[in-house]
Structures are given as C-alpha cells and as structure tokens.
C-alpha cells in the first residue's frame, strides 16, 4: 500500500509542474509555498532523482520529472475515473469474491442464494469452489467459506451463524407400511437400519430426555449421507440424514419422518471470513445475501413460493 505522504508528494509535484510555481501549486492544494516545496524535495530524495529545474521565477520538469509527471497524471486520472464510476453506480458492490462451500449442502442450498445475488448485482464476480476440508483462507486465497460444525476459536476469523444442521430419521412410506411405524427407540431394533460406514450407530434422545446411542441391525452401511437417503427412498430401511437433504423428499411424500423429535440439536452452520477493520462492500453483499437466505428460517423449512 502506498503511504499517504507519498501520494501527497506526487500530487504536489504534479501541481507544481502544471502551475509553474510552488506558490500557485500551494494555492490549488490549500498548502503553503514551503509545504509544497518540502513535499517535492522529499519525493526527489526518495526517488534519487532531480525532478524540477528551479529558478527564481519559474519551475520546469527535468527529463526524469517529465517521465514521472506523465505516469502520475495517468494514475491520478484513473483514480478519479474509478471514484466517478463508483459514485455513478450508487454504491453498488463491485469486484471479485472467492468462496468455498461444502460439497452437497453448498450445491443444493447455498448456490441458489449466490445465483440470485449475481443476477441482482451485476458488478459482482464470484469464484465458487466446493470442499469439506478445513482450509486456510489466506493461504488458499479465499474470501469466505460456509462450514458445518463449530467454527473454532480463531481470532483471525469473523463468523456469522446461518442456522443448524438438524437430522431426521426417515424411511419410505411403502417400507413403513410393510414393516410398521416404530413408536419408541426400542422398536428400531426390529427395522433395517441404513448406517454410515464411519459410525455404526445413531445418537438419539430417549423417552427420559437423555441422549442414547442406538446400534440397530444394519443391512446397508454406506459412505455418505446422500447414498443413505437414496437407499431410504428406495425402501431399504430407516436412515438418519440431515433434514436439509431429506426435506424435499419428505414434502413430496417419497420419505416419511420416523420418531420426530428424537434427534438431538445438530452442529451450527456459519459463514466465515478473515477479520478486518473494514469489510469490503462486495464481501458485505455476499454475507447479507446468505443471512437473508438462511434466517430466520432455513430455505428447506419454508413453504414453496
């Protein structure tokens, strides 16, 4: 970042060349003749070059000074044009935002909010990747991530909650018609469970309100909640999956919730970004769009528009 005093020296030099004197340059900048002369002198010392021929009556740029003057005028004009463009856009966010989203959840529920934002904010450009790993935002050059789970205690990150990932026990209506609808946790022992390969059981809330581990017999053990939901829809048994994954199938009648209210609170969902004194308008626009999409109720719990 260029220090303010460096920019002030360049501006003083440009005005001195155009005005032909430190006195007139000072009047244009609201500075004294001495302040302009000192600013130009500091600029010459920093660059190690003489920029102005000085006489008692006038100033003229040296060859090195002319090179700097041409470049400085172009740069200052570019800054003025950028400011005018932002003002003309009425404060609309501009620029590129790099995001990383969870694989399944991001594609199904976060992308629609981002697509809507992109349609409403043509000045925004979005780079969107998908992963479930913990990433270093600075090292991976990512501006914002959405993650499911506790955000940790990193002092370098700011966080905005987007709700929780609740789970639901579910099965196909045809399976439940055939095998019966369980009325308590013990009844799950008489059903075919669809379990995760990494964990052979479920953690559910018992009739006494306490968390219990249930290890039902499993005909299918699958690597991934999306595969578990497909198996449940196919009538293979009872699965425990995120509510956001099963919500549409439940609403369409392809799945039915089993023992509602027996699943414990799920992990939080957060938007995370590097903490900074000033949040760029483009990043603020993305955060606001996500908060609007996920609060006060997540999109999978809202009635169809």
C-alpha positions in Angstrom: 0.0 0.0 0.0 1.3 3.5 -0.9 1.6 5.7 2.2 -0.5 8.9 2.2 2.6 11.1 2.4 3.9 9.5 -0.8 0.7 10.3 -2.7 0.7 13.8 -1.3 4.2 14.3 -2.7 3.2 13.1 -6.1 0.1 15.4 -6.1 2.3 18.4 -5.0 4.8 17.6 -7.8 2.0 17.4 -10.5 0.5 20.7 -9.4 3.9 22.4 -9.3 4.6 21.3 -12.9 1.2 22.5 -14.1 1.2 25.7 -12.2 4.9 26.5 -12.9 5.5 27.6 -9.3 5.3 26.4 -5.7 3.1 29.4 -4.8 0.3 28.6 -7.3 0.5 24.9 -6.6 0.1 25.6 -2.9 -3.0 27.8 -3.6 -4.6 24.9 -5.6 -3.8 22.4 -2.9 -4.6 24.6 0.1 -1.0 24.4 1.3 1.8 27.0 1.8 4.5 27.5 -0.7 7.0 26.0 1.7 4.9 22.9 2.3 4.7 22.2 -1.5 8.5 22.7 -1.9 9.2 20.3 1.0 6.9 17.7 -0.4 8.6 17.8 -3.8 12.0 17.7 -2.1 11.1 14.6 -0.1 9.9 13.0 -3.3 13.2 13.7 -5.1 15.2 12.2 -2.2 13.0 9.1 -2.1 13.4 8.6 -5.9 17.0 9.6 -6.0 16.4 11.9 -9.0 16.1 15.6 -9.6 12.5 16.3 -10.9 12.4 20.1 -11.3 14.7 22.8 -12.7 14.2 25.7 -10.2 14.8 29.3 -11.0 13.8 32.4 -9.1 10.9 33.0 -11.5 9.7 29.5 -12.7 9.8 25.7 -12.4 10.2 23.2 -15.2 10.3 19.5 -15.2 13.6 17.7 -15.9 13.7 14.7 -18.2 13.1 12.4 -15.2 10.4 14.7 -13.9 8.6 14.6 -17.3 8.5 10.8 -17.1 7.1 10.9 -13.6 4.6 13.6 -14.5 3.2 11.6 -17.4 2.8 8.5 -15.3 1.4 10.3 -12.3 -1.2 12.2 -14.4 -2.4 8.9 -15.9 -2.6 7.2 -12.5 -4.5 10.1 -10.8 -6.9 10.2 -13.8 -7.5 6.5 -13.3 -8.3 7.0 -9.6 -10.7 9.8 -10.4 -12.4 7.7 -13.1 -12.8 4.8 -10.6 -14.3 7.1 -8.0 -16.7 8.5 -10.6 -17.8 5.0 -11.6 -18.5 4.0 -8.0 -20.5 7.2 -7.4 -22.4 6.7 -10.6 -23.3 3.1 -9.6 -24.9 4.4 -6.4 -22.6 2.5 -4.1 -23.2 -0.8 -5.9 -20.7 -3.6 -4.8 -18.1 -4.3 -7.4 -15.3 -6.8 -7.7 -14.5 -10.5 -7.3 -15.3 -12.6 -4.3 -13.8 -16.1 -3.8 -15.9 -18.6 -1.9 -15.6 -22.2 -0.8 -18.7 -24.2 0.1 -19.5 -27.7 1.5 -20.0 -30.2 -1.4 -23.6 -31.3 -1.0 -25.0 -28.6 1.1 -23.3 -25.8 -0.9 -24.6 -27.1 -4.2 -28.2 -27.6 -3.1 -28.8 -24.6 -0.7 -26.1 -22.0 -0.9 -25.7 -21.8 -4.7 -29.3 -20.6 -5.3 -28.7 -17.6 -3.0 -25.5 -16.8 -4.7 -27.0 -17.1 -8.2 -29.8 -14.7 -7.1 -27.2 -12.3 -5.8 -25.2 -12.4 -9.0 -28.4 -11.6 -11.0 -29.2 -8.6 -8.8 -25.6 -7.3 -8.5 -24.0 -7.3 -12.0 -20.9 -5.6 -10.6 -20.0 -8.7 -8.6 -17.9 -11.6 -9.9 -17.9 -14.9 -7.9 -15.4 -17.7 -7.9 -17.0 -20.7 -6.2 -15.3 -23.9 -5.2 -16.5 -26.9 -3.2 -14.8 -28.9 -0.4 -15.4 -30.2 3.1 -11.9 -29.7 4.4 -10.6 -27.1 6.8 -8.8 -24.5 4.8 -6.5 -21.6 5.5 -8.4 -18.6 3.9 -5.2 -16.5 3.5 -3.1 -19.4 2.1 -5.9 -20.6 -0.2 -6.8 -17.1 -1.3 -10.5 -17.5 -0.3 -12.6 -14.5 0.9 -15.4 -16.5 2.6 -16.3 -20.1 3.4 -19.5 -21.7 4.6 -18.9 -24.6 7.0 -21.0 -27.0 9.1 -19.6 -27.5 12.6 -18.1 -25.5 15.4 -16.1 -22.6 13.9 -13.3 -22.9 16.5 -11.7 -20.0 18.4 -9.5 -18.5 15.7 -9.1 -14.8 16.5 -8.3 -14.1 12.8 -11.8 -15.1 11.6 -15.2 -13.4 11.8 -18.3 -15.6 11.8 -22.0 -15.2 11.0 -24.4 -18.0 12.0 -26.7 -19.4 9.3 -28.6 -21.9 11.4 -28.0 -25.5 12.4 -27.8 -28.8 10.6 -30.6 -30.8 12.1 -31.1 -34.5 11.4 -34.2 -36.6 10.8 -34.9 -40.4 10.9 -36.8 -41.3 7.8 -37.9 -44.1 5.6 -40.1 -44.7 2.5 -43.8 -44.9 3.3 -44.0 -48.2 1.5 -41.3 -49.6 3.7 -43.1 -48.4 6.9 -46.4 -49.8 5.6 -44.8 -53.2 5.2 -42.7 -53.2 8.4 -44.7 -50.9 10.7 -44.0 -47.4 12.1 -41.9 -47.5 15.3 -43.3 -45.8 18.3 -40.2 -45.7 20.5 -36.4 -46.2 20.3 -36.7 -49.9 21.3 -38.8 -50.6 18.2 -36.0 -49.6 15.9 -34.4 -53.0 16.7 -37.0 -54.6 14.5 -36.1 -52.5 11.5 -33.4 -52.4 8.8 -31.0 -49.6 9.5 -29.1 -47.7 6.9 -25.8 -46.7 8.6 -22.7 -44.7 7.9 -19.6 -46.7 7.3 -17.7 -44.5 9.7 -20.1 -44.9 12.6 -22.1 -48.0 13.4 -24.9 -46.3 15.3 -27.2 -43.4 16.0 -27.4 -40.9 18.9 -31.0 -40.2 19.7 -33.0 -38.7 22.6 -34.8 -41.3 24.8 -38.1 -41.1 26.4 -36.4 -39.8 29.6 -34.9 -36.9 27.6 -31.3 -38.3 27.8 -29.1 -38.8 24.8 -28.7 -42.5 24.0 -26.6 -44.5 21.5 -28.7 -46.9 19.4 -27.0 -49.7 17.5 -29.7 -51.1 15.3 -29.1 -54.0 12.9 -27.9 -52.7 9.6 -28.3 -54.3 6.2 -26.6 -51.4 4.4 -23.6 -49.4 5.5 -22.8 -46.6 3.1 -20.2 -43.9 2.8 -22.1 -40.7 2.5 -25.4 -39.2 3.6 -26.6 -38.8 0.0 -26.3 -42.5 -0.6 -28.1 -43.2 2.7 -31.0 -41.0 1.6 -31.2 -42.7 -1.8 -31.3 -46.1 0.0 -34.1 -44.9 2.2 -36.1 -43.6 -0.8 -35.6 -47.0 -2.4 -37.3 -48.7 0.6 -34.2 -50.3 2.0 -34.8 -49.2 5.6 -34.5 -46.4 8.1 -31.8 -43.7 7.6 -30.6 -40.8 9.8 -29.8 -37.9 7.4 -29.6 -34.1 7.5 -33.0 -32.5 7.4 -31.9 -30.2 4.5 -31.1 -33.3 2.5 -34.4 -35.1 3.1 -36.8 -32.1 3.2 -37.8 -32.2 -0.4 -38.4 -36.0 -0.4 -40.5 -35.7 2.8 -42.5 -32.9 1.3 -43.1 -34.9 -1.9 -44.2 -38.0 0.1 -41.2 -40.1 -1.0 -39.9 -40.2 2.6 -41.7 -40.1 5.9 -40.2 -38.8 9.2 -39.8 -41.5 11.9 -39.9 -40.8 15.6 -39.9 -37.0 15.1 -38.3 -35.0 18.0 -35.9 -37.8 18.9 -32.8 -36.4 17.2 -30.5 -34.0 19.2 -29.6 -30.5 18.1 -27.2 -30.5 15.2 -24.0 -28.7 14.6 -24.1 -25.0 13.6 -23.7 -23.6 10.1 -21.5 -20.5 9.7 -20.2 -18.1 7.1 -16.5 -17.4 7.9 -14.2 -14.7 6.6 -10.9 -13.1 7.6 -11.4 -10.5 10.3 -10.5 -7.0 9.2 -11.2 -3.4 10.3 -13.1 -2.6 7.2 -15.3 -5.1 5.3 -15.3 -4.6 1.5 -18.7 -3.8 0.1 -18.5 -6.8 -2.3 -18.0 -9.2 0.7 -20.7 -7.5 2.7 -23.1 -8.0 -0.2 -22.4 -11.8 -0.1 -22.7 -12.1 3.7 -26.0 -10.2 3.6 -27.4 -12.4 0.8 -26.5 -15.6 2.8 -28.1 -14.2 6.0 -31.2 -13.3 4.1 -31.4 -16.7 2.6 -30.9 -18.7 5.8 -32.6 -16.7 8.5 -34.9 -16.5 10.4 -35.7 -20.0 8.9 -33.6 -22.0 6.5 -34.9 -22.4 2.9 -35.8 -26.1 3.3 -38.2 -25.2 6.1 -40.1 -22.5 4.2 -43.2 -23.2 2.2 -42.9 -23.1 -1.6 -43.2 -19.6 -3.1 
